[in-house]
Amino acid sequence: MNRHVLIVKTSSMGDVLHTLPALTDAMKVLPNIKFDWVVEENFSQIPTWHPAVTRVFPVALRRWRKRWFSQQHILQRKQFYHQLQERHYDAVIDAQGLLKSAVFVARKAHGIRHGLDWHSAREPLASLFYQVRHNVDKQQHAVERIRQLFAMSLGYKYPNAQGDYAIATHFIKQPNEKVSNYLIFLHSTTRDNKHWPEHYWRALLLMMKSSGLQIKLPWGTESEHARALRLAEGLSYVSVMDKLTLSNIAELITNALGVVSVDTGLSHLTAALDKPNITLYGPTNPGLIGGYGKHQLSLLSPNGKMASIKPELVFEKIGNHILVNE
């Protein structure tokens, strides 16, 4: 008998990616299970990469809240809820644990609503809108918290093995083909205090000249594009990419030797694709929300400041973490 489950995990990119191993767990134990997924429109490509997902409902809570009562946004919400309520689900799992996800999404869906309890949810009031509440220890990585929530909600034993995102093969067109001769430097992030100094990136790029490797610099915003152009100036082996979709970036990462990144959503995508990554952390602690998966190396600032991580150290780690197996 098929079981159909609705997932509510809307954002951010890292949070959405951290949900994927829970689907893989369920798929292995419950082979007839299928998932629909409510996710913010900017991240709607991600769930489509997982084999257990049958339908994705893009939602625009971030955009709607700016003009909640505009006629256009009211109409869009009506259309969204009409689609959401077409099916009665065996379970609705709110893995976001926020008031907005509980009130504006999970509460509107047809099915028994599962979520974190008062002591486990990021916003405890959200738990009041669930019919079944689960207690999950906060002092563990987000991936493991979500895996436990799914196991409790769907009635199977929580696996002890490391979680599997199950999306890496989605982007491999020829499994036996050797990856290309380039690294990716993810130099952009949302918070100023998580940026690595620009002159450090430039110094690292200059050090990479002797490696004979190409370096690729993706970007998302115009300010990030401008930074990438400054970093690449005069360096023939450094390429500033065209603006890419998430799927394009995932393909780029899949075919790379490895990645150097700051704490950003794309560093979590790198982990989900099982690609070697060196992630630089300053004010954030990777213990609960850092890169989860194979071949992930965290470089932590000793004082919380990104400038304390020197380019020479990163260059050394590229050699003995990414290039050692090439």
N, C-alpha and C positions, 0 to 999 in steps of 0.2 A: 504494500500500500504506500502510495506517495505521501510525503509530508511536505507541506509548503509553509515556509517561515518568512516573516518580514523582519528585516534588520533596519533599525534606525541608528545610523552613525553618519552624521552629516558633514562634519569637518573636524579638524583641519586635515591637510594631506597626510601628516604623520599618523593621526588618529585613525583615519580611514585605512591606511596600509596596515596598521597594527591589528586591525580586525580580521584580516585575511586568514591567519593561521587557525582561528577558531572555526572558520568555515571548512577548512581542510580536515580538522579533527572530526567535525560532525559528518562530513562526507565519507570518511573512512569507516565510521561506526554505523552510520545510517545511510546505506548506499542509495536509497530512494528519496533522499531529502533534496529539496530545491529551495533556493533563496531568492526573494525579491529584496531590493535595497533602496532606501531613501537616503540620498546624499546631496550635498550642495552641488549646484550646477557646475562649478569650476573643477570639481573632482569626479565628475560622473563617468569619465573613462575608466577609472581604476577598478570598480567592481566588475566591469565587463571582461576583465582579464582572467577572472577566476572561473574555473569550469563548473562550479556549483551554482552560479548566479544565472537566473533566467530572465530577470527584468530589473531595470534600474529606473527609479523615479527621481529625476533631478528636482531639487527644491531650491528656492531662492530666498531663504529666510534673511540672509545678510543683505540682500538687495531690497526685499520688501520692507524691512523695518525702517528704511530711510524715508519711505513715503507709504506708510501702512494703509492709509485710507484712500489712496488714489484709485480711480476707477479701473485703471489698467491692472494694478496689483490685486485688487479685489477679484477681478475676473480670472487672473492667473491662479489665485488660490482656489477658487471654485473649481477650475479645471483640474488642478492638482488633486484635490480631495475626491473629485469624481473618479479619477483614475485609481487613486489609492483604495477606494472602497468597492472596487469591482470584484474583489476576491475576499472570501472569509479565510483567514489564516489559522493554521493549527497553533501557531504561537507568534507573538509580536515581541521582539527583543529590542529594548531601547538600550543600546550599548554606549550612548552618549552621556546619560546621567545628568542632564541639564533640564531646567524648567522649560526652555524653548522646545527641546526635543520631546519632552513628555506631554506638554500641553498642546502644541501646534502640530505634532505629527503622531506620536504613538497613541494618544487619546482618541484620535480620529479614525484609526484603523480598526478593522473588524477582526477580532481574535483575542485570545487571553494575553494580557500585557505582562511581560516579565521585565524586571529591571533591578538595579541595585537598591539595597535598603537604606534607611536613614543614615546609618553609620558608614556606608560604603560609597554613596553617590557623591559626585563632585559638588552638586547642589542638593542638599538633603530634601528640600521641599519637593523635588521631582519624584521622590519615592511615593508620595501620596497618590500619584496618578497610575501606579502599577497595581495589578491585581495579585501578582506573585512577586515577592521581594526576596532578594538573595544577598547574603552577607559575604563579601569578598575582601580579603585583607588588602589595605591600601599600600602596604610597604613591600611591593614587588613590582616588577616591570609591567607596563600597561598591557603588553601582549598576553602575559600570563593571567592578568586580571580578566581580560575579555574571554580568554579560553575557558577560565573557570566559570564565568557567567553563562556561557553557552552550554557547558556541560551540565550545570545545575538546571538551566531552563529546559533543556531537551532530554534530560534524564539518562546521561551516560557518564561513565567514569572519566575523570579528568586525566589525560595522558601525561606520563612523566617525561616523554621524549621532547626534544626541542621542537618548537612550532615550525610548521612548513607553510610559507606563503603560497606556494603552488602557482606562481605566475612566471617564474624565470623562463620556462620552456615556451611560453606564449610568444616570445620575441625572437626565439632562435629558429631561423629559417633552415639552416643546415647544421644539425647538431655536432657534426665532426669537424666543422670548419674552424680553423684557428682564429682567435680574436685579432683585431687589428692592432697596429703598432702605435697606439696613442693612449694618453691619460686624459682624464677630464678633471678640471679644477672648478669646483662649485664655490664661487667667491661671494655669492649673494645670500643675504638672509634678511629677515624682517626687522629685527631689533638692532639698533646701532651698537649696543654693547656686546653683541655676538659677532660683529664683523672683525675679521683679522685685518691689521693695518695694511693699507694698499701697498706701501713700500716693502712690506714683508712678502706679499704675493709677487711683486716684481723681482725681488731678490731671489725667491725660489725659482721663478721662471728662468732667470739668468743662470742659476746653478744647473738647471735641467738641460742646457744646451749640449753638454758633453755626453748626455745619455743617448742621443740620436733619436729620441722619441718625439712625436708630435704631441702638442698640448691643445686641447679644445676647451673653449670658454663659452658655455651657454649663458643666457640671460633671459629675464622676464619683463622688466620695466625699462623705460628709457634711461633712467639713472644707472641701472645695472649695465645696460648696453654701453653707456659712456665710460663706465669703469673698465669694462672688458676691452674697449678700444685703447684706453690708456695703458692697460697692462700689456697688451700685445704690440704696442708701438715699436717698430723697428726689429721685431723678432720674427723671422721667416717661419719658424717652426711652431708658432703659436697662432691658432685660428680662432677668430670670433665667429660663432655660429649665427646663422639666420634665426629668427624667432621660431621656436618649435612648439608643437603640441606636447602634451604629457606622453602620448604614445611615441612620438618622435624622440623625445628625450630618453624614454625607456629603451628604445632600440639603440640609441647612441651609447648608453651605459652598458647594455648587454654586450656590445662588441668591443668595449674598451678593455685595456689591461687592468685598469683600476681607477680609483677616484680619490681626490683629496677634497675635503669639504669642510665648511663651517656647519654649525647646527642649523639645519634647514630641512624643509620637507623633502627635498630631493636626496638628502643623505639617507633618509628612511627608504626612499625608493631604491637607492643603491643596495641597501641591506636586503630589501625584499627580492631583489634580483640576484642575490648571492654573489655580488661582485665585491672584490677587495676594496676596502674604503678606509681612509685615515680621516677621522673627524676631529676637528679642533673645538674644544669646549672651554669657555671662560666662566661666565656667570651661571651657567646651567649645569646641573648634575645629571650625567647620562644614566645613572643607576636605575631610575624609574621610567624614563622616556627616551633613552639614548638608542643608538643603533642596535637592533636585535637581529641576530642571524649569523651566518657563516662569514668568516674573513673580515670581521669588523674590529678596528683598532681605534680606541679613544685616546686622544692626547689632552690631558686636563691641565689647565693653568694652575700653578701652585697658589695663586692669590686671587683668582677670579677674574683676572684681566687678560684679555686676549693677547696683548702685547708681550706678555711673559712667555709665550710659546714662540721660540726663535726659528727662523727659516732653516738654519743648519740642522736642527733636530728633525724637522719635517722631511728634509731632504734625506737624512739618514734612514728614517722610517720608510720612505718610499723604496729605498734599496732593499731593506730587509723584511718588508711586509708585502709589498706589491710585486717587485721585480725578482724576488729571490727564486720564484718557481718558473721564471720565464727562460 
